[in-house]
Amino acid sequence: MTRPLRLFNERLSHGYESHRRDAGGSTATPAETLESDGKPTPTPTETPTPDETPTPWLTATETPTAEPTATATPTESTPVGDLEPVSAMSSLPPGVEDGAVTNVTALAAANQDLLTAGGHDLDMSIENSTREGAGRFRVANDTEASIVRLTEGDGAAGATDLSTYFDGEEAGIRNRTSGEVAYGHGPTNTRRGARFISGLAYVLPRAYVSAPAWETAGSRTTDSGEERLVLHADALRPESERGSDFGGVSGTDEEVQSVDARLEVTPDGLVRTLTVSLDLERTDGETYTQTVSYTAEDIEAGSLDRPTWLSKAPQLQASTDSDDRLLVVEHTGGPTIEAGTNLTVGGGFRSVGNVSADRPISEGDTLYVYATGEGVERTPALSVNERPTLPENATAFSGRTQLSGSQGDYEFEAGVEIASESGDTAASLRSRLLGR
């Protein structure tokens, strides 16, 4: 496992666990279990933040710091091989001035900004000469939906095989190793988790864009007419060899023996292709070669398909009625929920309580949930396929409200965002749900 990938897994585990706890859901990590048993109930004094949908790449990414400008005047290098000179470019990407690389941090930050803005499909492979097969890492965002797929190569200790998906309504997390699937519709814990993982994923390619001591090699124009600046490197930046966070690409027990790196970047800063090959020697004398490469392709809005594994879990959809005093949850597809399954009713950051049905709940069935009482004394009630007459002491749900449960390897949730009296509009709620 490469050092950035190992750190990615650690941050994924700790960050996702913390995120699930903050959201009032399971504290299990994707690599362990997605079961909802043992969900902690937040104290009544907790106050949700105004925007419950996180923008994870803003928290998962370190703020780039400017590098000192070299005192010597940069000079353009001689083109390598069949490449054109750097001066043939109509403009240069951030971090490149006067034909030379002056700020790798700015270059890496510009690339990450473009990737997280959407409209790209990044496919990375990670090869280790001591193992069979290659690890694969894919993160794609077509501005309407986002997917992440992380698969480690054969023989990796504690190998991760994880997939996530979210669009404007649905979200899911799949642990392929254990077979567990979490499904959510609307503003749910599953959605927050999928967005967290998606945002964190963009930090991994940044580590390899930031690590080499890049120099300009020349430029080229593709058959489609896209200009690309070509950079190469035969060494790492000193702070990137064993840097903290995601900056270091070698472990504390390794020495980098040689580096062979190349990338192609567009004038606006999007790294289209990257290859970083490292020869490493461990303190025990073992040597191996690690090669990381990726491509970033443009994709159109709506081009990402909904994964079929989402349908493995029961699929629910929630809405409210009767002045938000009645939560209406429809079973829209997937497996039948077994009779007696424990279902948790959540209101905002609080758990209202649990309900269960004395009969199976199948596609086409409708659940009606209401709560009586106030504050921590609220008690939920459930009716299946029969709309109840609400008692006078039925109280309204508010904020983010959801119904969730688990069955075998599958966790399912359906949530709805209820506008407050402060004047939240449907448009603003949709913007918060989509995270933009």
Secondary structure as GFF3:
##gff-version 3
##sequence-region A 1 436
A	DSSP	alpha_helix	3	22	.	.	.	ID=ss1
A	DSSP	alpha_helix	56	60	.	.	.	ID=ss2
A	DSSP	three_ten_helix	86	88	.	.	.	ID=ss3
A	DSSP	beta_strand	96	97	.	.	.	ID=ss4
A	DSSP	beta_strand	100	101	.	.	.	ID=ss5
A	DSSP	alpha_helix	104	117	.	.	.	ID=ss6
A	DSSP	beta_strand	120	128	.	.	.	ID=ss7
A	DSSP	beta_strand	134	141	.	.	.	ID=ss8
A	DSSP	beta_strand	146	151	.	.	.	ID=ss9
A	DSSP	beta_strand	161	166	.	.	.	ID=ss10
A	DSSP	beta_strand	170	175	.	.	.	ID=ss11
A	DSSP	beta_strand	180	185	.	.	.	ID=ss12
A	DSSP	alpha_helix	189	201	.	.	.	ID=ss13
A	DSSP	alpha_helix	203	210	.	.	.	ID=ss14
A	DSSP	beta_strand	215	221	.	.	.	ID=ss15
A	DSSP	beta_strand	227	233	.	.	.	ID=ss16
A	DSSP	alpha_helix	238	241	.	.	.	ID=ss17
A	DSSP	beta_strand	254	265	.	.	.	ID=ss18
A	DSSP	beta_strand	271	282	.	.	.	ID=ss19
A	DSSP	beta_strand	287	298	.	.	.	ID=ss20
A	DSSP	three_ten_helix	308	312	.	.	.	ID=ss21
A	DSSP	beta_strand	315	321	.	.	.	ID=ss22
A	DSSP	beta_strand	326	333	.	.	.	ID=ss23
A	DSSP	beta_strand	343	347	.	.	.	ID=ss24
A	DSSP	beta_strand	350	355	.	.	.	ID=ss25
A	DSSP	beta_strand	366	372	.	.	.	ID=ss26
A	DSSP	three_ten_helix	375	377	.	.	.	ID=ss27
A	DSSP	beta_strand	379	384	.	.	.	ID=ss28
A	DSSP	beta_strand	394	395	.	.	.	ID=ss29
A	DSSP	beta_strand	399	407	.	.	.	ID=ss30
A	DSSP	beta_strand	410	418	.	.	.	ID=ss31
A	DSSP	alpha_helix	426	434	.	.	.	ID=ss32
###
